[in-house]
């Protein structure tokens, strides 16, 4: 004989459809990261387009493969912190190189979620590259004399104070 059963899975598909709808229409990058297996489970089109990658180049890879070498050590510490304890959320600012080599700045906000009976990290990435460029430009304008291109008086005094402190401290 045969044995069979019928199970209504429409609620499961409805939730998955809702997740995809929200993630794909989010103006920011979205990643679902399985930190226990160190692999990206999902990345939305916005992030893929911003980094100029195809989906198959990202899914299944470690998030560390997409972090700028200057931020790699800090990113590793963040992942270890997530693995070690009951971290419910995380916030960080990191650099991510695109496939073409251009570096972009992102503000990350991650939250723990349960997906397929596993704790995973849902990460939203907000592109702050323009803000970082503006911040760098404002710092330059605030510390540099426009005519001579040297440090202005305020920045020069600050640098002198730091050098004097170092000289006194280290002899």
C-alpha positions in Angstrom: 0.0 0.0 0.0 0.8 3.7 -0.2 0.8 6.3 2.5 0.6 10.0 1.8 -0.4 13.3 3.4 -1.3 16.8 2.4 0.2 19.8 4.0 -0.8 23.4 3.4 2.4 25.4 2.7 0.7 28.5 1.3 1.6 30.5 4.4 5.3 29.6 4.0 5.3 30.7 0.4 3.4 33.9 1.3 6.0 34.8 3.9 8.9 34.1 1.4 7.1 36.2 -1.2 6.7 39.0 1.3 10.4 38.9 2.3 11.5 39.0 -1.3 9.1 41.9 -2.0 10.5 43.9 0.9 14.1 43.1 0.2 14.0 43.7 -3.5 12.2 47.0 -3.1 14.4 48.3 -0.4 16.5 51.3 -1.6 19.5 49.9 0.4 21.5 46.8 0.1 20.3 43.7 1.9 22.2 40.5 2.8 21.1 37.4 4.7 24.3 36.0 6.1 24.7 32.5 7.7 27.5 33.4 10.1 27.7 29.8 11.4 28.6 28.5 7.9 30.2 31.8 6.9 28.3 32.2 3.7 26.0 34.7 2.1 22.5 33.2 1.6 20.8 36.1 -0.1 21.8 39.5 -1.6 19.3 41.9 -3.1 19.6 43.5 -6.6 20.4 47.0 -5.2 23.6 45.7 -3.5 24.6 43.6 -6.5 24.1 46.6 -8.8 26.1 48.9 -6.5 29.0 46.5 -6.3 28.7 45.4 -9.9 28.5 41.7 -9.1 26.3 38.9 -10.4 24.3 36.9 -7.9 26.3 33.7 -8.5 29.5 35.6 -7.6 28.1 36.5 -4.2 25.8 33.7 -3.0 27.7 31.1 -1.0 30.8 33.3 -0.4 32.0 34.7 2.9 31.2 38.3 3.6 34.8 38.8 4.4 35.6 38.3 0.7 33.9 41.6 0.0 35.5 43.7 2.7 38.3 46.2 2.0 41.6 44.9 3.3 41.9 48.0 5.5 38.7 47.0 7.4 39.2 43.2 7.3 40.5 42.8 10.8 37.7 44.9 12.3 35.1 42.9 10.3 36.6 39.6 11.5 36.3 40.9 15.2 32.6 41.8 14.5 31.8 38.3 13.1 33.6 36.7 16.1 31.5 38.8 18.4 28.3 37.7 16.7 29.3 34.1 16.8 30.4 34.3 20.5 27.3 35.7 22.1 23.8 36.8 22.3 24.3 39.9 20.0 20.9 41.0 18.9 22.1 43.7 16.5 25.3 45.3 15.2 26.3 48.6 13.7 29.5 49.3 11.8 30.9 51.4 9.0 33.1 49.6 6.5 34.7 50.0 3.0 33.7 47.6 0.3 35.5 47.4 -3.0 33.3 47.0 -6.1 34.1 44.4 -8.7 35.9 47.1 -10.7 38.1 48.1 -7.7 36.3 51.3 -6.7 35.9 51.5 -3.0 32.5 52.4 -1.5 31.6 53.2 2.1 28.7 51.5 3.8 26.9 51.8 7.1 25.9 48.3 8.2 23.0 47.6 10.5 22.5 43.9 11.3 19.9 42.0 13.2 19.6 38.4 14.2 16.7 36.5 12.5 15.6 32.9 12.5 15.5 31.5 9.0 15.1 27.8 8.2 15.4 27.1 12.0 18.9 28.8 12.1 20.0 32.0 13.5 21.2 34.2 10.7 22.2 37.8 10.3 20.0 40.1 8.2 22.3 43.0 7.2 21.1 46.3 5.7 23.9 48.3 3.9 23.4 52.0 3.4 25.8 53.6 0.9 27.5 56.6 2.5 30.2 57.1 0.0 29.0 60.6 -0.9 28.8 61.6 2.8 32.4 60.4 3.3 33.6 62.4 0.3 31.8 65.5 1.6 33.3 64.9 5.1 36.8 64.7 3.6 36.3 67.8 1.6 34.9 69.8 4.6 37.9 68.6 6.7 40.2 69.9 4.0 38.4 73.2 3.8 38.4 73.6 7.6 42.1 72.9 8.0 43.8 74.3 4.9 44.5 77.9 3.8 43.0 78.4 0.3 45.8 80.6 -0.9 48.9 78.8 0.3 47.5 75.3 0.5 49.2 75.0 3.9 47.6 74.2 7.2 45.6 77.2 8.4 46.4 78.8 11.8 44.0 76.7 13.8 45.2 73.4 12.3 48.8 74.5 12.6 48.5 75.3 16.3 46.7 72.0 16.9 49.5 70.1 15.1 52.2 72.1 17.0 50.4 71.2 20.3 50.4 67.5 19.4 54.1 67.6 18.5 54.9 69.4 21.7 53.0 66.8 23.7 54.8 64.0 21.9 58.2 65.6 22.5 57.5 66.1 26.3 56.2 62.5 26.6 58.9 60.7 24.7 61.8 63.1 25.3 
